[in-house]
C-alpha cells in the first residue's frame, strides 16, 4: 500500500509504513532553539509515527542538546566505571552509541565495552531499565560506515493491537522487572556473568506495567530485551517469564511491524518514542570503520513515567 506525503505546517512528512516511521523535512535546525509552535507540531507528528527521520540536519553537539531540551528534561549519561569517569563529549547529556575510545581509536573486539555494545543488537527500548523511564531518544550521526550499521524499528502499538483478545487479557495487569544487566548477559553471557560494583550501583532493576497507553491513545507493549521477568500481580519464575517475553518480542518484530532506517551521512538524526516502539542496531565492520553516534535521552513526563512500586520477595508461580 502506497503512503502519501503529508504537510504539517512548514514540515513535509513522508511516511515509511502506514502510521509508523516518517521522514520529516523543513525543520530549520540552524535556528535552534525552535519556536514553541514548531516543537508542538513535531511532537504531534511523533505521537502519530513514533519514529521521525531527519536528513542533513547540520546539528552539532550543542544544538543537538539544545533541541532535545525543548522536548523535556534530559537524562545524564551513566558512569559505569565510577563517578570519576570523564564525560565522553562536551555535554554530560550525550550518550556514546559509537565504537571509538576517548583517543579516537576503535573499541577492540573482546573488551568489556565491545561486549556491552553487543546488547544494542537485541530488540530494546532505551532506558526501560530505569525507574524513571524515557520518552524520546534522539540519535545523531557524526560518522557512518560505508555499509551496515542501520537501525531497525518495530511498532509495538500495532503489534499489540493484533494480538488475540485472550492474550491481551492475560497481559493487561502484569508488571515487569527490567534490568540492563539481564540484556547484557543475554548478549555476552561470559563477559556479564558478573557486574562490577559501579555497574550495579549505576543501574538497578526497574518495574513497569507491561501494557500501557501510547501517546496516540492506543494500547502498546512496553517490552525489550531488558525485560527480565513478571513480578506482579503474581511473581513468575524466570523461565516462564522469559518464554512469554520472547514470544511477544518475536511477535512485535514480525516483518509487517518493522522497517530499517539507513544512516546516509553525518548530520542524519532519528528521534523515536520509546513508549511506542522497539529498535536494534544492525551489524557493520566495527573493527575497520568508525560509527560515531551520539544520543540524547528525554525523561518521560506522562502517567507511566515513574513505573510501579513492587515487593519482589513474593514466591514465584
Rosetta blueprint (number, residue, H / E / L):
1 X L
2 X L
3 X L
4 X L
5 X L
6 X E
7 X E
8 X E
9 X L
10 X L
11 X E
12 X E
13 X E
14 X E
15 X E
16 X E
17 X E
18 X L
19 X L
20 X E
21 X E
22 X E
23 X E
24 X E
25 X E
26 X L
27 X L
28 X L
29 X H
30 X H
31 X H
32 X L
33 X L
34 X L
35 X L
36 X H
37 X H
38 X H
39 X H
40 X H
41 X H
42 X H
43 X H
44 X H
45 X H
46 X H
47 X H
48 X H
49 X H
50 X L
51 X E
52 X E
53 X E
54 X E
55 X L
56 X L
57 X L
58 X L
59 X L
60 X L
61 X H
62 X H
63 X H
64 X H
65 X H
66 X H
67 X H
68 X H
69 X H
70 X L
71 X L
72 X L
73 X L
74 X E
75 X L
76 X L
77 X L
78 X L
79 X L
80 X L
81 X L
82 X L
83 X L
84 X L
85 X L
86 X L
87 X L
88 X L
89 X L
90 X L
91 X L
92 X L
93 X L
94 X L
95 X E
96 X E
97 X L
98 X L
99 X L
100 X E
101 X L
102 X L
103 X L
104 X L
105 X L
106 X E
107 X L
108 X L
109 X L
110 X L
111 X L
112 X H
113 X H
114 X H
115 X H
116 X H
117 X H
118 X H
119 X H
120 X H
121 X H
122 X L
123 X L
124 X E
125 X L
126 X L
127 X L
128 X L
129 X L
130 X L
131 X L
132 X L
133 X L
134 X E
135 X E
136 X E
137 X E
138 X E
139 X E
140 X E
141 X E
142 X E
143 X E
144 X L
145 X L
146 X L
147 X L
148 X L
149 X L
150 X L
151 X E
152 X E
153 X E
154 X E
155 X E
156 X H
157 X H
158 X H
159 X H
160 X H
161 X H
162 X L
163 X L
164 X L
165 X H
166 X H
167 X H
168 X H
169 X H
170 X H
171 X H
172 X L
173 X L
174 X L
175 X E
176 X E
177 X E
178 X E
179 X L
180 X H
181 X H
182 X H
183 X H
184 X H
185 X H
186 X H
187 X H
188 X L
189 X L
190 X L
191 X L
192 X L
193 X L
194 X L
195 X L
196 X L
197 X H
198 X H
199 X H
200 X H
201 X H
202 X H
203 X L
204 X L
205 X L
206 X E
207 X E
208 X E
209 X E
210 X L
211 X E
212 X E
213 X E
214 X L
215 X L
216 X L
217 X L
218 X L
219 X E
220 X E
221 X E
222 X L
223 X L
224 X L
225 X L
226 X L
227 X E
228 X E
229 X E
230 X E
231 X E
232 X E
233 X L
234 X L
235 X L
236 X L
237 X L
238 X H
239 X H
240 X H
241 X H
242 X H
243 X H
244 X H
245 X H
246 X H
247 X H
248 X H
249 X H
250 X H
251 X H
252 X H
253 X L
254 X L
255 X H
256 X H
257 X H
258 X E
259 X E
260 X E
261 X E
262 X L
263 X L
264 X L
265 X L
266 X L
267 X L
268 X L
269 X E
270 X E
271 X E
272 X E
273 X E
274 X L
275 X L
276 X L
277 X E
278 X E
279 X E
280 X E
281 X E
282 X L
283 X L
284 X L
285 X L
286 X L
287 X L
288 X L
289 X L
290 X L
291 X L
292 X E
293 X E
294 X E
295 X E
296 X E
297 X E
298 X E
299 X E
300 X L
301 X L
302 X L
303 X L
304 X L
305 X L
306 X L
307 X L
308 X L
309 X L
310 X L
311 X L
312 X L
313 X L
314 X L
315 X L
316 X L
317 X L
